[in-house]
Amino acid sequence: MAETDADPSAALRLKYIFKMNTEIFGVTATYVVTILLAIPLGKYIARVYGGEKTLLDPVINPLENVIFRFSGIDRKSQMNWQQHLISMLTINFVWFLLCMFMLMNQGWLPLNPDGNPGQSADLAFNTSISFMVNCNLQHYSGETGVSYLSQLFLMFLQFVSAGTGMAAAVVLFKALKEKTSGQLGNFYNLLLVSCTRILLPACIVVATLLAFNGTPMTFEGKDHIVTMQGDTVGVSTGPVAAFVAIKHLGTNGGGYYGTNSAHPLENPNYLTNMIEMSAQMIIPFAMIFALGFFLKRKKMARMIFGVMTAGFLILCVPTIIWESQGNPAIAKLGIDMSSGAMEGKEIRFGSVASGFWSIATTVISTGSVNSMHDSGMPLSGMTQLLAMMTNAFYGGCGVGILNFFIYIILAVFISGLMVGRTPEFLGKKIEAREMKIAMIVALLHPFLILAGTALTASFPAITSATTSNPGFHGFSQILYEFTSSAANNGSGFEGLGDNTPWWNITTGIVLLLSRFLPIIGPVAIAGLLANKRSVPQSAGTLPTDSATFGMMIFAVIVIITALSFFPALTLGPIAEYFSL
Amino acid sequence: MKSNIIPAIKLTVATIVLFCGIYPAIIWALAQFTPSGGKGESLTVENKRYYANVGQNFTQDKYFNGRPSAVEYNSASSAGSNNAMSNGEYLTTVQARIDTFLIHNPAVKKSEIPVELVTASGSGLDPDLSPKAALVQVKRIAAARRIPEQQLRQLVSGHIQKPFLGLFGPENVNVLRLNVALEKL
């Protein structure tokens, strides 16, 4: 009798474990396959930036030649680091103005079948900046806030903003290459080849896969249907598949629909969810491998990837566990909690893939979501915030490496002091000027987040009505919005009523500063290093590709983040955790 | 700056043609080969066309009801509730959903209600239920339609979508397809 009692429960438990495991298999497989694909992609990327022959040359060479002839740009003319930065800022300014015009006038411009009105000036300011800087903090909802023409233009910015980040990273690659002078390639060329040879082919593959899984790709306006129960509802469609592909591959994250990749048309099934997770991680992964292939320093690339992976897993694994445990306050109501924290989550992804995505999207600066972070577990909110606060575990297209480079410089300097030697990186001396730049960039990030949050909290008359949740979580909503802006991430605790002049303008400014200074800083350091004489390696040189040095970098990252952000996290997610 | 501005404008124009024109045109053309012709997977029942992936509002006792939605399944404006776990008002709402469910399903014990049936989805348009959340409604529907429970259980099992390749992701049941099949019984 006792045995027959035990058997079904044991079988049930086994079945339950297997069920949970299919969710864990799903994210593990996605992660591993992405790494395996990123290695050959990294090799390809290194070839593209090295100007070597690639498979796509016969198609893309003529296309690029037409574009450069039309633009009057000589792609072979070399630039130094200052010229790179000037070209980058100029073209970004052009994009910004054009986008402002487009968004404010979309009401009468063509391709607006749903008749959506033009955006207000402050909203257009915020939207334009946030798409230009690869953030995609959306203070509007895709269904009602933009026309199809605006969606297409925002998609254009998703390409070129990712290309900008990658081009800037390649300036760094070139500067670090041995025996180089001040000639660091042509910015426009690096920008265009990033878009045409890396992003575009990958987007065509991903968009086609999505379309074949039920993501719409049409230019017809809103559809109207009568449901089985007899209600008439509108269904927003549009050119979704093309948009979602670049939103992920370019680590932009701006959703076509208001609820981003939680929307069943934007992300129809578990397979598309795996594809979209993979698409957002693959280029940041591949850029690290590309660094190794390009500089012929594979060991260093492995070390960087190892540090980033350690950081990612430390944030990701607990988040998955917390999300699959569920809300203790609901558990007290006495219902079946086995599915986990399901508020704000979709059945077809489950709590594990939602938890995994929430960290993937925040360590990388994507900011797309497949669940509502606002409704996640309090400590998951903390890990998402920490992912954006460190902003260097994988990171966005190109800029991830630039951010990480700053931490490398700091680690080189500190460990140099510890062993009593002049700090060197790849045979170049790190001196006061480089250190000053690195410190400014490293401190800018916490400064923008904490100052923005403090300022907002000190004007409750304007801002307290915009937080949708009471207490500690309301504070977390403010902290999250500034963290997401400063990390150029774009996800949000979306309950925040952020389409107000206060939010549009303050976060717009934070976005601008936190995009361009962390590009200018590392590129300047790299440019300065490139001009220095190479010091031959000796027995006293500190190896910068060893596991020990990797741990040093990790320690620097942890110390900077912990010291800067711990108090703010205590007031938000940690306090909320203890109040549950 | 000055020598950069003209090339920057021209390059912008050329790349707009490529990424706003040619790229979407290629994807649109490829999408014409999909079963839905790029309009999103649909389902036609008795001359009525539905979107297979977009959840509908099912509130009547005779249907399998979907999950709570912050926008009442308005597919022209998706949204989640964005309620924090610590939000007291939200917990009252969840309690109210539990009470309502128990009134409509008197044969079900509280501990059998899966959490996904009383929490709102991320999109507000979740088309699916977990198998458990569909099965827990069987007794109510059997009574409302005077159909044997066993037959409904079989219907649900027949509609369970297995994990991708049998290995990846959770099992789910598309509520719309399930209710369409239910009407045909």
Interface residues (C-beta under 8 A of the other chain):
Chain A: K19 T22 E23 F25 G26 A29 L63 V66 I67 F70 S71 G72 I73 I86 S87 T90 I91 V94 W95 L98 S141 E143 T144 L152 F153 M155 F156 F159 V160 Y188 L192 C195 T196 L200 C203 I204 A207 T208 A211 F212 G214 T215 P216 M217 T218 F219 E220 K222 D223 I225 V226 T227 M228 Q229 D231 V233 G234 V235 S236 T237 P239 A241 A242 A245 Y257 G258 T259 A262 H263 P264 L265 P268 N269 Y270 L271 N273 M274 G326 N327 A329 I330 L333 G334 I335 D336 M337 S338 S339 G340 A341 M342 E343 G344 K345 E346 I347 R348 F349 G350 A353 S354 V369 N370 S371 M372 D374 S375 G376 M377 P378 S468 N469 P470 G471 F472 H473 S476 F493 E494 G495 E576 S579 L580
Chain B: M1 N4 I5 I6 P7 A8 I9 K10 L11 T12 V13 A14 T15 I16 L18 F19 C20 Y23 P24 I26 I27 W28 L30 A31 T34 S36 G37 G38 K39 G40 E41 K48 R49 Y50 Y51 A52 N53 V54 G55 Q56 N57 F58 T59 Q60 Y63 R67 Y73 N74 S75 A76 S77 S78 A79 G80 S81 N82 N83 A84 M85 S86 N87 G88 Y90 L91 V94 Q95 I98 K110 S111 E112 I113 P114 V115 E116 V118 T119 A120 S121 G122 S123 G124 L125 D126 P127 D128 L129 S130 K132 A133 P163 F164 L167 F168 G169 P170 E171 N172 L176 N179 V180 E183
